[in-house]
Amino acid sequence: MKKKLFIIGNGFDLAHDLPTRYNDFKKWILKQIDPKRETLFVTAEQDYFWNDFQIPQTYTSSDGEEIFRDNDIQIFFISLINQLVNGSDWTDFESKLGDIADLSIDCEDMLDKDGDIDHFKNQYYLQDLNDSLIKAIPILKNTLFPNWVRSIMETEEYSNLSALKQTIMNDSNNFFLTFNYTEVLEEVYGISPSKICHIHGSIEEDRFLYGHGEKVFPEDVPEFYIGLEHALLTLQNEFKKPVSKQLSVLQSFLQNVNTASEIKEIYFIGISAIKTDIDEYPGVDDPYFEKIFELMPNVDIYVDEHERDSELNIKKKLKKRGARKADQLQFINTDTDTIAN
C-alpha cells in the first residue's frame, strides 16, 4: 500500500485562524512591555517606538541574585528585530538573525575631566556592556519566543479549532513532517504522535528550535573591545538553527516508521520555504528537502493551491533539491481534497 508524507508549515496553522504570524509575535512582545502599546502597532515597518538600543542590565534582587528586568529584555529584543527585519514573515526573521553581528550600535564614550576619551575607563565600560548582553542571551533566545508559542494555546482561536483540511482527514493514517510547534495535528485531526515528526520541537516537548543558517564564527574574548562586536557575534552564533543535527532526527523518523521506500506522494501544506527564490535565498530549511528527496526522489508532488502564484520558484527549488518530478507537481485544494484546475 502506497504511503503519503505531508509536510506542514505555518500556513497550515494560519488556515485554522491561529495567530502565528511573525507580526503576531511582535504584537505579543509589545503587549508584554505595555498592554496599551500594542494598540499602536500597525505594520512591521511602523512600530518604530524603540529604535535606540538599551542594553539589558542586571540588578540585585532581595535574595542577592543578579537578574534582568523583563521589560529590559523585551525592549532590547524588539529593538533588535526592528533594526534587522524589513519583511513581515518568518523567513525574513530567521534569515536576518544571521546578520546580528553586522549591526552597528553606538556606545557612549567615557570621558576624562578634560572632555577627552578615557580609553582605560572606556574599555571597562565596553567590557561591562558586552558581558551584560552575553548574560542576557539565554533569556533572549529561550524565554521570549517559547513563551509566545505557549501563549497561543491560551487564545480563543485555539479553543475554537476545528478540522478544515479534507486532504488530511482522508489520510490520517499517513505520515507528517511538521515545522509547527502547535499540536493541531494531534488534538484536532487525531493523528497519532508516532506518525508525526515535529522537526523543530513542539509545545508538548517544550522544545523550540529557530534561527538562521549562517556559519558560526569564533567567539574569542577580544584583547581590545570595539563597541558591542563581541556580544553581537556571540548572540548571532547562539541563534544558529541546528539543522544538521535535526537531519538525523528526520532520517530516523522515516527509517523508524519504515516508510521511505513506501512513500509515493508528498503533500506540501503551508510551507513558505519552498516558494522563496533559491538564487536569492537558499533557505535555512532546504537541507531537510534535500534529505527527503535523497531518500525518495521519484515521489509525486502535491502543493496547496494557495502557493500557485509561486509555481516557478517552487519547481525550481524542488528540482534543485533533488525532486525528479518537480515539473509535474500538481496543486491541490486541501480543504476539499480535489486537484485544482
C-alpha atoms as a printed R data frame, in Angstrom:
    type eleno elety resid chain resno       x      y       z
1   ATOM     1    CA   MET     A     1   0.000  0.000   0.000
2   ATOM     2    CA   LYS     A     2   1.474  3.336  -1.034
3   ATOM     3    CA   LYS     A     3   2.051  5.879   1.676
4   ATOM     4    CA   LYS     A     4   1.940  9.671   1.737
5   ATOM     5    CA   LEU     A     5   4.134 12.193   3.532
6   ATOM     6    CA   PHE     A     6   2.558 15.503   4.489
7   ATOM     7    CA   ILE     A     7   4.956 18.390   5.066
8   ATOM     8    CA   ILE     A     8   3.239 21.011   7.192
9   ATOM     9    CA   GLY     A     9   4.218 24.648   7.754
10  ATOM    10    CA   ASN     A    10   2.894 27.774   9.408
11  ATOM    11    CA   GLY     A    11   0.390 28.371   6.634
12  ATOM    12    CA   PHE     A    12  -1.474 25.329   7.968
13  ATOM    13    CA   ASP     A    13  -1.916 26.950  11.399
14  ATOM    14    CA   LEU     A    14  -2.860 30.240   9.754
15  ATOM    15    CA   ALA     A    15  -5.539 28.459   7.724
16  ATOM    16    CA   HIS     A    16  -7.040 27.471  11.076
17  ATOM    17    CA   ASP     A    17  -7.046 31.170  12.113
18  ATOM    18    CA   LEU     A    18  -4.320 30.772  14.722
19  ATOM    19    CA   PRO     A    19  -2.337 33.972  15.476
20  ATOM    20    CA   THR     A    20   1.025 32.553  14.397
21  ATOM    21    CA   ARG     A    21   2.303 35.210  12.024
22  ATOM    22    CA   TYR     A    22   5.605 36.965  12.651
23  ATOM    23    CA   ASN     A    23   3.644 40.156  13.291
24  ATOM    24    CA   ASP     A    24   1.587 38.326  15.926
25  ATOM    25    CA   PHE     A    25   4.849 37.557  17.713
26  ATOM    26    CA   LYS     A    26   5.847 41.225  17.613
27  ATOM    27    CA   LYS     A    27   2.446 42.291  18.881
28  ATOM    28    CA   TRP     A    28   2.754 39.859  21.766
29  ATOM    29    CA   ILE     A    29   6.135 41.303  22.779
30  ATOM    30    CA   LEU     A    30   4.758 44.841  22.638
31  ATOM    31    CA   LYS     A    31   1.850 43.770  24.808
32  ATOM    32    CA   GLN     A    32   4.244 42.336  27.398
33  ATOM    33    CA   ILE     A    33   6.050 45.672  27.555
34  ATOM    34    CA   ASP     A    34   2.902 47.754  27.748
35  ATOM    35    CA   PRO     A    35  -0.627 46.429  27.101
36  ATOM    36    CA   LYS     A    36  -1.657 49.823  25.721
37  ATOM    37    CA   ARG     A    37   1.316 49.970  23.380
38  ATOM    38    CA   GLU     A    38   0.019 47.046  21.308
39  ATOM    39    CA   THR     A    39  -2.880 49.167  20.067
40  ATOM    40    CA   LEU     A    40  -0.364 51.464  18.347
41  ATOM    41    CA   PHE     A    41   1.033 48.588  16.275
42  ATOM    42    CA   VAL     A    42   0.045 48.841  12.595
43  ATOM    43    CA   THR     A    43   2.691 47.129  10.492
44  ATOM    44    CA   ALA     A    44   6.206 45.818  10.977
45  ATOM    45    CA   GLU     A    45   7.545 48.956   9.302
46  ATOM    46    CA   GLN     A    46   5.622 51.410  11.508
47  ATOM    47    CA   ASP     A    47   6.349 50.143  15.013
48  ATOM    48    CA   TYR     A    48   9.304 52.465  15.398
49  ATOM    49    CA   PHE     A    49   8.946 53.136  19.089
50  ATOM    50    CA   TRP     A    50  12.298 51.727  20.242
51  ATOM    51    CA   ASN     A    51  14.921 52.280  17.591
52  ATOM    52    CA   ASP     A    52  17.649 53.167  20.103
53  ATOM    53    CA   PHE     A    53  19.202 50.152  21.771
54  ATOM    54    CA   GLN     A    54  19.079 49.835  25.524
55  ATOM    55    CA   ILE     A    55  21.435 47.083  26.634
56  ATOM    56    CA   PRO     A    56  19.752 44.929  29.320
57  ATOM    57    CA   GLN     A    57  21.365 45.453  32.714
58  ATOM    58    CA   THR     A    58  21.105 43.211  35.754
59  ATOM    59    CA   TYR     A    59  20.087 44.335  39.198
60  ATOM    60    CA   THR     A    60  20.412 42.642  42.558
61  ATOM    61    CA   SER     A    61  17.182 41.138  43.868
62  ATOM    62    CA   SER     A    62  16.210 40.980  47.538
63  ATOM    63    CA   ASP     A    63  17.655 37.450  47.545
64  ATOM    64    CA   GLY     A    64  21.005 38.744  46.347
65  ATOM    65    CA   GLU     A    65  20.557 37.261  42.862
66  ATOM    66    CA   GLU     A    66  21.625 39.147  39.743
67  ATOM    67    CA   ILE     A    67  18.592 39.222  37.445
68  ATOM    68    CA   PHE     A    68  17.278 41.123  34.434
69  ATOM    69    CA   ARG     A    69  14.081 43.119  34.312
70  ATOM    70    CA   ASP     A    70  11.637 41.554  31.870
71  ATOM    71    CA   ASN     A    71  10.939 44.876  30.183
72  ATOM    72    CA   ASP     A    72  14.636 45.462  29.516
73  ATOM    73    CA   ILE     A    73  14.877 42.129  27.704
74  ATOM    74    CA   GLN     A    74  11.693 42.716  25.734
75  ATOM    75    CA   ILE     A    75  12.604 46.245  24.723
76  ATOM    76    CA   PHE     A    76  16.060 45.166  23.567
77  ATOM    77    CA   PHE     A    77  14.640 42.269  21.550
78  ATOM    78    CA   ILE     A    78  12.002 44.385  19.805
79  ATOM    79    CA   SER     A    79  14.671 46.996  19.042
80  ATOM    80    CA   LEU     A    80  16.945 44.287  17.671
81  ATOM    81    CA   ILE     A    81  14.409 42.793  15.285
82  ATOM    82    CA   ASN     A    82  13.181 46.239  14.220
83  ATOM    83    CA   GLN     A    83  16.713 47.076  13.127
84  ATOM    84    CA   LEU     A    84  17.245 43.738  11.397
85  ATOM    85    CA   VAL     A    85  13.980 42.678   9.763
86  ATOM    86    CA   ASN     A    86  12.328 44.646   6.966
87  ATOM    87    CA   GLY     A    87   9.838 41.994   5.939
88  ATOM    88    CA   SER     A    88   6.860 40.570   7.778
89  ATOM    89    CA   ASP     A    89   7.291 36.808   7.627
90  ATOM    90    CA   TRP     A    90   9.253 34.138   9.471
91  ATOM    91    CA   THR     A    91  11.641 33.579   6.575
92  ATOM    92    CA   ASP     A    92  12.867 37.182   6.857
93  ATOM    93    CA   PHE     A    93  13.049 36.976  10.648
94  ATOM    94    CA   GLU     A    94  15.100 33.795  10.771
95  ATOM    95    CA   SER     A    95  17.481 34.738   7.978
96  ATOM    96    CA   LYS     A    96  18.169 38.177   9.473
97  ATOM    97    CA   LEU     A    97  19.172 36.645  12.802
98  ATOM    98    CA   GLY     A    98  22.283 35.676  10.845
99  ATOM    99    CA   ASP     A    99  23.109 39.380  10.385
100 ATOM   100    CA   ILE     A   100  23.155 40.391  14.050
101 ATOM   101    CA   ALA     A   101  26.937 40.778  14.095
102 ATOM   102    CA   ASP     A   102  26.706 43.333  11.287
103 ATOM   103    CA   LEU     A   103  24.651 45.740  13.391
104 ATOM   104    CA   SER     A   104  26.315 48.954  14.431
105 ATOM   105    CA   ILE     A   105  25.267 50.045  17.920
106 ATOM   106    CA   ASP     A   106  26.656 53.327  19.144
107 ATOM   107    CA   CYS     A   107  28.060 53.209  22.669
108 ATOM   108    CA   GLU     A   108  28.613 56.267  24.796
109 ATOM   109    CA   ASP     A   109  32.278 57.202  25.235
110 ATOM   110    CA   MET     A   110  33.693 57.583  28.737
111 ATOM   111    CA   LEU     A   111  35.379 60.973  29.046
112 ATOM   112    CA   ASP     A   112  38.022 62.276  31.399
113 ATOM   113    CA   LYS     A   113  37.785 65.588  33.278
114 ATOM   114    CA   ASP     A   114  39.111 67.441  30.217
115 ATOM   115    CA   GLY     A   115  36.384 66.044  27.980
116 ATOM   116    CA   ASP     A   116  38.678 63.632  26.130
117 ATOM   117    CA   ILE     A   117  38.000 59.940  25.727
118 ATOM   118    CA   ASP     A   118  39.294 57.977  28.710
119 ATOM   119    CA   HIS     A   119  40.383 54.812  26.916
120 ATOM   120    CA   PHE     A   120  41.016 52.906  30.147
121 ATOM   121    CA   LYS     A   121  37.527 53.588  31.512
122 ATOM   122    CA   ASN     A   122  36.069 53.074  28.057
123 ATOM   123    CA   GLN     A   123  37.404 49.512  27.890
124 ATOM   124    CA   TYR     A   124  35.926 48.639  31.274
125 ATOM   125    CA   TYR     A   125  32.619 50.171  30.202
126 ATOM   126    CA   LEU     A   126  32.522 48.277  26.890
127 ATOM   127    CA   GLN     A   127  33.534 45.039  28.581
128 ATOM   128    CA   ASP     A   128  30.698 45.506  31.078
129 ATOM   129    CA   LEU     A   129  28.189 46.142  28.263
130 ATOM   130    CA   ASN     A   130  29.381 43.109  26.318
131 ATOM   131    CA   ASP     A   131  29.273 40.885  29.408
132 ATOM   132    CA   SER     A   132  25.796 42.112  30.293
133 ATOM   133    CA   LEU     A   133  24.424 41.386  26.834
134 ATOM   134    CA   ILE     A   134  26.042 37.935  26.760
135 ATOM   135    CA   LYS     A   135  24.431 37.116  30.115
136 ATOM   136    CA   ALA     A   136  21.061 38.103  28.634
137 ATOM   137    CA   ILE     A   137  21.388 35.783  25.614
138 ATOM   138    CA   PRO     A   138  19.765 32.696  27.207
139 ATOM   139    CA   ILE     A   139  16.720 34.801  28.113
140 ATOM   140    CA   LEU     A   140  16.594 36.477  24.698
141 ATOM   141    CA   LYS     A   141  16.666 33.120  22.946
142 ATOM   142    CA   ASN     A   142  14.949 30.708  25.326
143 ATOM   143    CA   THR     A   143  12.256 32.774  27.022
144 ATOM   144    CA   LEU     A   144  10.553 35.297  24.741
145 ATOM   145    CA   PHE     A   145   9.828 33.139  21.697
146 ATOM   146    CA   PRO     A   146   8.898 29.958  23.644
147 ATOM   147    CA   ASN     A   147   6.592 31.933  25.949
148 ATOM   148    CA   TRP     A   148   4.835 33.411  22.938
149 ATOM   149    CA   VAL     A   149   4.360 29.965  21.361
150 ATOM   150    CA   ARG     A   150   2.916 28.624  24.625
151 ATOM   151    CA   SER     A   151   0.528 31.578  24.793
152 ATOM   152    CA   ILE     A   152  -1.091 30.504  21.501
153 ATOM   153    CA   MET     A   153  -2.640 27.574  23.362
154 ATOM   154    CA   GLU     A   154  -4.485 30.069  25.561
155 ATOM   155    CA   THR     A   155  -6.069 32.054  22.721
156 ATOM   156    CA   GLU     A   156  -9.727 31.977  21.791
157 ATOM   157    CA   GLU     A   157  -8.757 30.847  18.297
158 ATOM   158    CA   TYR     A   158  -7.063 27.754  19.685
159 ATOM   159    CA   SER     A   159 -10.040 26.829  21.858
160 ATOM   160    CA   ASN     A   160 -12.317 27.071  18.810
161 ATOM   161    CA   LEU     A   161 -10.221 24.923  16.473
162 ATOM   162    CA   SER     A   162 -11.930 22.524  14.104
163 ATOM   163    CA   ALA     A   163 -10.708 20.274  11.298
164 ATOM   164    CA   LEU     A   164 -10.721 22.014   7.909
165 ATOM   165    CA   LYS     A   165  -8.374 20.060   5.668
166 ATOM   166    CA   GLN     A   166 -10.211 17.189   3.999
167 ATOM   167    CA   THR     A   167  -6.954 16.010   2.454
168 ATOM   168    CA   ILE     A   168  -5.617 15.233   5.929
169 ATOM   169    CA   MET     A   169  -8.908 13.828   7.219
170 ATOM   170    CA   ASN     A   170  -8.904 11.377   4.315
171 ATOM   171    CA   ASP     A   171  -5.305 10.327   5.009
172 ATOM   172    CA   SER     A   172  -4.863 10.429   8.770
173 ATOM   173    CA   ASN     A   173  -3.021  7.086   8.740
174 ATOM   174    CA   ASN     A   174  -0.120  8.510   6.762
175 ATOM   175    CA   PHE     A   175   2.956 10.401   7.974
176 ATOM   176    CA   PHE     A   176   3.588 14.020   8.849
177 ATOM   177    CA   LEU     A   177   6.679 16.195   8.995
178 ATOM   178    CA   THR     A   178   5.679 19.469  10.628
179 ATOM   179    CA   PHE     A   179   7.639 22.665  11.165
180 ATOM   180    CA   ASN     A   180   4.974 23.896  13.596
181 ATOM   181    CA   TYR     A   181   5.195 23.852  17.383
182 ATOM   182    CA   THR     A   182   1.449 23.580  17.935
183 ATOM   183    CA   GLU     A   183  -0.485 20.334  18.450
184 ATOM   184    CA   VAL     A   184  -3.167 20.873  15.801
185 ATOM   185    CA   LEU     A   185  -2.473 17.585  14.023
186 ATOM   186    CA   GLU     A   186  -2.728 15.601  17.258
187 ATOM   187    CA   GLU     A   187  -5.537 17.454  19.006
188 ATOM   188    CA   VAL     A   188  -7.792 18.417  16.095
189 ATOM   189    CA   TYR     A   189  -7.139 15.749  13.463
190 ATOM   190    CA   GLY     A   190  -6.435 12.880  15.847
191 ATOM   191    CA   ILE     A   191  -3.108 11.963  14.243
192 ATOM   192    CA   SER     A   192  -1.059  9.558  16.329
193 ATOM   193    CA   PRO     A   193   2.134 11.219  17.658
194 ATOM   194    CA   SER     A   194   4.055  8.198  16.362
195 ATOM   195    CA   LYS     A   195   3.221  9.340  12.825
196 ATOM   196    CA   ILE     A   196   4.387 12.921  13.360
197 ATOM   197    CA   CYS     A   197   7.856 14.418  13.375
198 ATOM   198    CA   HIS     A   198   7.961 17.894  14.957
199 ATOM   199    CA   ILE     A   199  11.305 18.681  13.392
200 ATOM   200    CA   HIS     A   200  11.811 21.900  15.383
201 ATOM   201    CA   GLY     A   201  10.186 20.786  18.607
202 ATOM   202    CA   SER     A   202   6.708 21.355  19.964
203 ATOM   203    CA   ILE     A   203   4.731 22.704  22.878
204 ATOM   204    CA   GLU     A   204   4.323 19.145  24.156
205 ATOM   205    CA   GLU     A   205   8.087 18.575  24.064
206 ATOM   206    CA   ASP     A   206   8.722 22.082  25.457
207 ATOM   207    CA   ARG     A   207  11.442 22.484  22.837
208 ATOM   208    CA   PHE     A   208  11.559 25.294  20.295
209 ATOM   209    CA   LEU     A   209  14.252 25.431  17.608
210 ATOM   210    CA   TYR     A   210  14.519 28.500  15.415
211 ATOM   211    CA   GLY     A   211  17.198 30.672  13.883
212 ATOM   212    CA   HIS     A   212  19.405 31.340  10.882
213 ATOM   213    CA   GLY     A   213  21.538 29.093   8.705
214 ATOM   214    CA   GLU     A   214  24.729 31.145   8.550
215 ATOM   215    CA   LYS     A   215  28.057 29.763   9.718
216 ATOM   216    CA   VAL     A   216  29.241 30.113  13.301
217 ATOM   217    CA   PHE     A   217  32.265 32.335  13.986
218 ATOM   218    CA   PRO     A   218  34.904 32.099  16.739
219 ATOM   219    CA   GLU     A   219  33.952 33.943  19.927
220 ATOM   220    CA   ASP     A   220  37.392 34.575  21.405
221 ATOM   221    CA   VAL     A   221  37.327 37.267  24.073
222 ATOM   222    CA   PRO     A   222  38.971 40.313  22.483
223 ATOM   223    CA   GLU     A   223  42.033 41.984  23.928
224 ATOM   224    CA   PHE     A   224  40.535 45.302  22.932
225 ATOM   225    CA   TYR     A   225  36.772 45.874  22.813
226 ATOM   226    CA   ILE     A   226  35.282 47.710  19.860
227 ATOM   227    CA   GLY     A   227  31.690 48.586  20.636
228 ATOM   228    CA   LEU     A   228  29.473 45.531  21.097
229 ATOM   229    CA   GLU     A   229  31.067 43.422  18.353
230 ATOM   230    CA   HIS     A   230  31.958 40.537  20.690
231 ATOM   231    CA   ALA     A   231  28.499 40.278  22.299
232 ATOM   232    CA   LEU     A   232  26.653 40.628  18.988
233 ATOM   233    CA   LEU     A   233  28.755 37.895  17.399
234 ATOM   234    CA   THR     A   234  28.042 35.639  20.376
235 ATOM   235    CA   LEU     A   235  24.335 36.416  20.080
236 ATOM   236    CA   GLN     A   236  24.356 35.670  16.344
237 ATOM   237    CA   ASN     A   237  26.091 32.332  16.917
238 ATOM   238    CA   GLU     A   238  23.546 31.417  19.588
239 ATOM   239    CA   PHE     A   239  20.705 31.942  17.112
240 ATOM   240    CA   LYS     A   240  22.116 29.355  14.694
241 ATOM   241    CA   LYS     A   241  19.422 26.756  13.968
242 ATOM   242    CA   PRO     A   242  20.804 23.199  14.440
243 ATOM   243    CA   VAL     A   243  19.587 21.910  11.080
244 ATOM   244    CA   SER     A   244  22.493 19.465  10.640
245 ATOM   245    CA   LYS     A   245  21.616 17.764  13.924
246 ATOM   246    CA   GLN     A   246  17.918 17.669  13.039
247 ATOM   247    CA   LEU     A   247  18.627 15.969   9.720
248 ATOM   248    CA   SER     A   248  19.472 12.823  11.659
249 ATOM   249    CA   VAL     A   249  16.162 13.187  13.520
250 ATOM   250    CA   LEU     A   250  14.318 13.366  10.208
251 ATOM   251    CA   GLN     A   251  16.148 10.354   8.792
252 ATOM   252    CA   SER     A   252  15.489  8.337  11.942
253 ATOM   253    CA   PHE     A   253  11.790  9.200  11.769
254 ATOM   254    CA   LEU     A   254  11.498  7.980   8.191
255 ATOM   255    CA   GLN     A   255  13.530  4.858   8.897
256 ATOM   256    CA   ASN     A   256  11.759  4.018  12.154
257 ATOM   257    CA   VAL     A   257   8.356  4.091  10.513
258 ATOM   258    CA   ASN     A   258   9.853  2.136   7.612
259 ATOM   259    CA   THR     A   259   8.200  4.363   5.057
260 ATOM   260    CA   ALA     A   260  10.896  5.954   2.936
261 ATOM   261    CA   SER     A   261  10.643  3.273   0.261
262 ATOM   262    CA   GLU     A   262   6.850  3.122   0.504
263 ATOM   263    CA   ILE     A   263   6.071  6.828   0.248
264 ATOM   264    CA   LYS     A   264   4.901  7.619  -3.262
265 ATOM   265    CA   GLU     A   265   3.328 11.049  -2.732
266 ATOM   266    CA   ILE     A   266   4.372 14.188  -0.866
267 ATOM   267    CA   TYR     A   267   1.992 16.991   0.056
268 ATOM   268    CA   PHE     A   268   3.236 20.477   0.951
269 ATOM   269    CA   ILE     A   269   0.728 22.430   3.028
270 ATOM   270    CA   GLY     A   270   1.532 25.919   4.268
271 ATOM   271    CA   ILE     A   271   5.294 25.710   3.596
272 ATOM   272    CA   SER     A   272   6.604 29.154   2.618
273 ATOM   273    CA   ALA     A   273  10.191 27.839   2.459
274 ATOM   274    CA   ILE     A   274   9.546 26.085  -0.860
275 ATOM   275    CA   LYS     A   275   8.487 29.236  -2.661
276 ATOM   276    CA   THR     A   276  11.458 31.503  -1.973
277 ATOM   277    CA   ASP     A   277  13.794 32.211  -4.877
278 ATOM   278    CA   ILE     A   278  16.609 29.715  -4.427
279 ATOM   279    CA   ASP     A   279  19.117 32.032  -6.142
280 ATOM   280    CA   GLU     A   280  18.400 34.923  -3.764
281 ATOM   281    CA   TYR     A   281  17.665 32.948  -0.612
282 ATOM   282    CA   PRO     A   282  18.787 29.299  -0.426
283 ATOM   283    CA   GLY     A   283  16.766 28.748   2.770
284 ATOM   284    CA   VAL     A   284  17.835 27.561   6.199
285 ATOM   285    CA   ASP     A   285  15.415 24.611   5.993
286 ATOM   286    CA   ASP     A   286  16.388 23.485   2.495
287 ATOM   287    CA   PRO     A   287  18.647 20.654   3.773
288 ATOM   288    CA   TYR     A   288  15.501 18.872   5.002
289 ATOM   289    CA   PHE     A   289  14.105 18.883   1.484
290 ATOM   290    CA   GLU     A   290  17.413 17.619   0.117
291 ATOM   291    CA   LYS     A   291  17.340 14.725   2.579
292 ATOM   292    CA   ILE     A   292  13.738 13.845   1.742
293 ATOM   293    CA   PHE     A   293  14.345 13.778  -2.000
294 ATOM   294    CA   GLU     A   294  17.596 11.910  -1.491
295 ATOM   295    CA   LEU     A   295  15.555  9.145   0.133
296 ATOM   296    CA   MET     A   296  12.570  9.375  -2.202
297 ATOM   297    CA   PRO     A   297  13.482 11.211  -5.434
298 ATOM   298    CA   ASN     A   298  10.649  9.837  -7.571
299 ATOM   299    CA   VAL     A   299   7.635 10.774  -5.468
300 ATOM   300    CA   ASP     A   300   4.656 12.573  -6.940
301 ATOM   301    CA   ILE     A   301   4.329 16.077  -5.520
302 ATOM   302    CA   TYR     A   302   1.206 17.977  -4.496
303 ATOM   303    CA   VAL     A   303   1.246 21.585  -3.265
304 ATOM   304    CA   ASP     A   304  -1.566 23.506  -1.598
305 ATOM   305    CA   GLU     A   305  -3.189 25.719  -4.226
306 ATOM   306    CA   HIS     A   306  -2.571 28.835  -2.114
307 ATOM   307    CA   GLU     A   307   1.044 28.699  -3.343
308 ATOM   308    CA   ARG     A   308   0.120 28.645  -7.042
309 ATOM   309    CA   ASP     A   309   1.444 32.173  -7.630
310 ATOM   310    CA   SER     A   310   4.924 30.885  -6.770
311 ATOM   311    CA   GLU     A   311   4.802 27.886  -9.113
312 ATOM   312    CA   LEU     A   312   8.030 28.681 -10.974
313 ATOM   313    CA   ASN     A   313  10.036 29.243  -7.790
314 ATOM   314    CA   ILE     A   314   8.625 26.071  -6.234
315 ATOM   315    CA   LYS     A   315   9.501 23.900  -9.225
316 ATOM   316    CA   LYS     A   316  12.951 25.441  -9.455
317 ATOM   317    CA   LYS     A   317  13.693 24.902  -5.780
318 ATOM   318    CA   LEU     A   318  12.337 21.353  -5.545
319 ATOM   319    CA   LYS     A   319  14.170 20.336  -8.694
320 ATOM   320    CA   LYS     A   320  17.389 21.799  -7.304
321 ATOM   321    CA   ARG     A   321  16.822 19.843  -4.075
322 ATOM   322    CA   GLY     A   322  16.528 16.545  -5.908
323 ATOM   323    CA   ALA     A   323  12.835 16.096  -6.776
324 ATOM   324    CA   ARG     A   324  12.808 14.387 -10.158
325 ATOM   325    CA   LYS     A   325   9.093 15.048 -10.690
326 ATOM   326    CA   ALA     A   326   9.151 18.732  -9.715
327 ATOM   327    CA   ASP     A   327   7.966 19.834 -13.149
328 ATOM   328    CA   GLN     A   328   4.975 17.501 -12.871
329 ATOM   329    CA   LEU     A   329   3.787 18.747  -9.480
330 ATOM   330    CA   GLN     A   330   0.080 19.419  -9.092
331 ATOM   331    CA   PHE     A   331  -1.775 21.946  -6.991
332 ATOM   332    CA   ILE     A   332  -4.492 20.690  -4.705
333 ATOM   333    CA   ASN     A   333  -7.351 22.229  -2.783
334 ATOM   334    CA   THR     A   334  -6.608 20.693   0.604
335 ATOM   335    CA   ASP     A   335  -9.944 21.827   2.038
336 ATOM   336    CA   THR     A   336 -11.892 19.648  -0.403
337 ATOM   337    CA   ASP     A   337  -9.123 17.176  -1.356
338 ATOM   338    CA   THR     A   338  -9.512 17.922  -5.054
339 ATOM   339    CA   ILE     A   339  -6.928 18.722  -7.702
340 ATOM   340    CA   ALA     A   340  -7.024 22.433  -8.549
341 ATOM   341    CA   ASN     A   341  -7.591 23.320 -12.178
